Amino acid sequence: MGTSRLNRRHFLLGSGAVLAAAAGLPDAARGQARRGEIIAGLSERMLTLDPANHYSISATSVLRHVYDPLLDVTNDDKFVPALAETWRPVNNTTWRFTLRKGVSFHDGTPFTADSVVFTLKRVRDNTKLIKSFVYQDLEDVRKDDDHTVTVTTKRPFGSLPAHLTMLGMLPPSAGAAEAAFFQKPVGTGPFRFVSWTHGDHVDLAANPRYWKAGLPRVETLKVRFIPELSTRVAALRAGEIHVIDRVWPDMVQTLKATPGVRVLDTPAIEAQRWHFQLARESMKDPRVRKAISLAIDRNVIIKDLLLGYARPVVCPVPPGLLGHTNLGQKPYDPDKARQLLKQAGQPNLTLDFVLMKDLYPKQLEIAQAVAAMLGEVGIKVNIRNLEIATAREQRMAGNYDLFFSGWA
């Protein structure tokens, strides 16, 4: 038995060495170490192939396979190299990035400083892009040489590395015809874009020249968009898909009891939070906003609806992300809420509560529970459970009092 174990261990180590060396082999040889397909089922439909035009978890889950950022981030909030091998602050308003050499886009175009200059200036200058507001403090992005870029900012911008983990790099050629480019985009990521059937699925294929040795480990990746949880679960249990996201708490035990299914139960790096629209007259008074908060019993929601698979947030930024701090749990005090509403002259308030349909587990039931709690202090709630794209349009237009959202 001892000899058998030793030989098996040698085989595993040898396989790893072959995979690590695969980047230097012809495509046909490298393909021998890569086989099969992964099919994932995501709860939210992806709406764009532009990495600068979304803050969507589903779009991130897909596009991170197609595009690489300059920096990556680990689950314990450590920055690690991606397309930038090193980065450092030169002074309070200057950053310098040294880029990885020998990286190519899927069409064979080399990744260079020109790509970084184009990508950063594009997201800064095109204010219609959803991520543009983050980059308005960029003063200049300068190419020092093919593999060095200097970024200067209008004021100290210490969170720039964090934002760069969420921005895929584009080839400069994308600027010539953006509409055509984003019909069939190219990045430097581990998978090449193949096709996108809007609202249904995305097909990706392995990038045989990916700069990370041994990756990817499968030939193809299909991401299906399945908003209905029951359909996602049924497909998983039937073996039609390999992984799903956003499992409802009351489904956990069923899935754990299903042969071949593994449930990953780890603290999420996500805070679900409800935004006030301060342009609405009723929301401008902080006493009204505080009253709404005091009228919500978060512990009841967590216990009865989420079955303990959550905890009260103590900060708008979730644990594990830059900026998290403990501001203390929000108290529940309906009597105080009634007093504040009376003081504010709003004893019979009506609110529009907008939801992105089926995005968060149990969100409709949570909103209904919140509506009942607010009703007890004299606030009427109109729940508007809208398709995700429609809800986001309403958010951009400011047509809500409360908006059910999150940050992850």
WORA-V361517 format. One record per backbone hydrogen bond with DSSP energy under -0.5 kcal/mol. NH is the residue of the N-H (numbers start at 1). CO is the residue of the C=O. E is the energy in kcal/mol with one decimal. If there is no record, write none. Layout:
NH/CO/E ; NH/CO/E
//
This chain:
5/1/-2.3 ; 6/2/-1.9 ; 7/3/-2.4 ; 8/4/-2.3 ; 9/5/-2.4 ; 10/6/-2.3 ; 11/7/-2.0 ; 12/8/-2.0 ; 13/9/-2.3 ; 14/10/-2.5 ; 15/11/-2.4 ; 16/12/-2.0 ; 17/13/-1.9 ; 18/14/-2.1 ; 19/15/-2.3 ; 20/16/-2.5 ; 21/17/-1.6 ; 22/18/-0.5 ; 22/19/-1.1 ; 24/21/-1.8 ; 25/22/-2.1 ; 30/26/-2.6 ; 31/27/-2.4 ; 32/28/-0.7 ; 32/29/-0.9 ; 33/30/-1.4 ; 34/31/-1.3 ; 35/217/-1.3 ; 38/220/-1.8 ; 40/222/-2.6 ; 41/243/-3.0 ; 42/40/-0.6 ; 42/224/-2.9 ; 51/49/-0.7 ; 53/50/-1.8 ; 60/56/-2.4 ; 61/57/-2.5 ; 62/58/-1.6 ; 63/59/-3.3 ; 64/60/-2.1 ; 65/62/-1.6 ; 66/63/-0.9 ; 67/63/-3.1 ; 70/164/-0.8 ; 71/164/-0.5 ; 72/80/-2.9 ; 74/78/-2.2 ; 77/74/-1.9 ; 80/72/-2.5 ; 82/70/-1.6 ; 82/84/-1.0 ; 83/69/-2.0 ; 84/70/-2.6 ; 85/83/-0.6 ; 85/98/-2.0 ; 86/98/-1.5 ; 88/96/-1.8 ; 90/88/-0.5 ; 90/94/-2.3 ; 91/94/-1.2 ; 94/91/-1.2 ; 95/151/-2.9 ; 96/88/-2.6 ; 97/149/-2.9 ; 98/86/-2.4 ; 99/97/-0.6 ; 99/147/-2.6 ; 100/83/-3.0 ; 105/109/-3.6 ; 106/187/-2.0 ; 108/105/-2.3 ; 111/103/-3.0 ; 112/110/-0.6 ; 113/146/-2.1 ; 115/112/-1.1 ; 116/112/-1.0 ; 117/113/-2.6 ; 118/114/-2.4 ; 119/115/-2.7 ; 120/116/-2.6 ; 121/117/-2.2 ; 122/118/-2.4 ; 123/119/-1.9 ; 124/120/-1.6 ; 125/121/-2.7 ; 126/122/-2.5 ; 127/125/-1.3 ; 129/126/-1.9 ; 131/52/-2.1 ; 132/129/-1.7 ; 134/131/-1.1 ; 135/131/-0.6 ; 135/132/-1.3 ; 136/133/-0.9 ; 138/135/-1.7 ; 139/137/-0.5 ; 139/152/-2.5 ; 140/152/-1.9 ; 142/150/-3.1 ; 144/142/-0.6 ; 144/148/-2.4 ; 145/148/-1.4 ; 148/145/-1.5 ; 149/97/-2.4 ; 150/142/-2.7 ; 151/95/-3.0 ; 152/140/-2.5 ; 152/150/-0.5 ; 153/93/-2.4 ; 154/137/-2.9 ; 157/92/-0.6 ; 160/157/-1.6 ; 163/159/-2.0 ; 164/160/-2.1 ; 165/161/-0.7 ; 165/162/-0.9 ; 166/163/-1.6 ; 167/164/-1.0 ; 169/68/-2.6 ; 174/171/-2.2 ; 175/172/-1.7 ; 176/173/-1.4 ; 177/173/-0.6 ; 177/174/-0.6 ; 181/177/-2.5 ; 182/178/-2.6 ; 183/180/-1.2 ; 184/180/-0.9 ; 184/181/-1.0 ; 189/66/-2.6 ; 191/65/-2.6 ; 192/205/-4.2 ; 194/203/-2.2 ; 195/203/-1.6 ; 197/201/-2.7 ; 198/196/-0.8 ; 200/197/-2.7 ; 201/197/-1.6 ; 202/223/-2.2 ; 203/195/-2.7 ; 204/221/-2.7 ; 205/192/-2.4 ; 206/219/-3.0 ; 207/190/-2.9 ; 208/206/-0.8 ; 210/207/-1.5 ; 213/211/-0.7 ; 214/19/-0.5 ; 215/212/-1.7 ; 219/36/-1.6 ; 220/36/-1.6 ; 221/204/-2.3 ; 222/38/-2.7 ; 223/202/-2.5 ; 224/40/-3.3 ; 224/222/-0.6 ; 225/200/-3.1 ; 226/42/-3.0 ; 226/224/-0.7 ; 229/227/-0.5 ; 232/228/-2.1 ; 233/229/-3.0 ; 234/230/-2.2 ; 235/231/-2.2 ; 236/232/-2.1 ; 237/233/-2.8 ; 238/234/-1.7 ; 239/236/-1.3 ; 240/235/-2.4 ; 241/235/-1.1 ; 242/39/-3.2 ; 243/39/-1.1 ; 245/41/-1.1 ; 251/248/-2.0 ; 252/248/-0.5 ; 252/249/-1.3 ; 255/251/-2.3 ; 256/252/-2.8 ; 257/253/-1.5 ; 258/255/-1.4 ; 259/257/-0.5 ; 261/258/-2.0 ; 264/262/-0.6 ; 265/263/-0.7 ; 266/264/-0.7 ; 270/268/-1.4 ; 271/407/-2.5 ; 273/405/-2.4 ; 275/273/-0.5 ; 275/403/-2.4 ; 277/401/-1.8 ; 278/276/-1.0 ; 280/277/-1.6 ; 283/280/-0.9 ; 284/280/-0.8 ; 284/281/-1.0 ; 286/284/-0.6 ; 288/285/-1.0 ; 289/285/-1.5 ; 290/286/-2.5 ; 291/287/-2.1 ; 292/288/-2.2 ; 293/289/-1.9 ; 294/290/-2.7 ; 295/291/-1.5 ; 296/293/-1.3 ; 297/295/-0.6 ; 298/296/-1.1 ; 301/297/-1.4 ; 302/298/-2.4 ; 303/299/-2.4 ; 304/300/-3.0 ; 305/300/-0.5 ; 305/301/-1.8 ; 306/301/-1.7 ; 308/302/-2.8 ; 309/306/-2.7 ; 310/308/-1.0 ; 321/318/-1.6 ; 324/321/-1.9 ; 327/314/-2.6 ; 327/325/-0.9 ; 330/313/-0.5 ; 333/294/-2.3 ; 333/331/-0.6 ; 337/333/-1.9 ; 338/334/-2.2 ; 339/335/-1.9 ; 340/336/-2.3 ; 341/337/-2.2 ; 342/338/-2.1 ; 343/339/-2.5 ; 344/340/-2.1 ; 345/342/-1.1 ; 346/341/-3.0 ; 349/346/-0.6 ; 351/380/-2.9 ; 353/351/-0.6 ; 353/382/-3.0 ; 354/352/-0.6 ; 354/402/-2.7 ; 355/384/-2.7 ; 357/355/-0.8 ; 357/386/-3.7 ; 359/356/-2.0 ; 363/360/-1.9 ; 366/362/-2.6 ; 367/363/-2.7 ; 368/364/-2.5 ; 369/365/-2.2 ; 370/366/-2.6 ; 371/367/-2.5 ; 372/368/-2.0 ; 373/369/-2.3 ; 374/370/-2.9 ; 375/371/-2.0 ; 376/372/-1.1 ; 377/374/-1.3 ; 378/375/-1.2 ; 379/374/-2.6 ; 380/349/-3.2 ; 380/378/-0.5 ; 382/351/-3.5 ; 383/381/-0.7 ; 384/353/-3.0 ; 384/382/-0.5 ; 385/383/-0.7 ; 386/355/-2.0 ; 386/384/-1.1 ; 391/387/-3.0 ; 392/388/-2.3 ; 393/389/-1.7 ; 394/390/-2.2 ; 395/391/-2.2 ; 396/392/-2.6 ; 397/393/-1.9 ; 398/394/-0.8 ; 398/395/-0.9 ; 399/394/-2.5 ; 400/398/-1.6 ; 401/352/-2.3 ; 402/352/-2.4 ; 403/275/-1.5 ; 404/354/-2.6 ; 405/273/-2.6 ; 405/403/-0.7 ; 407/271/-1.9
//
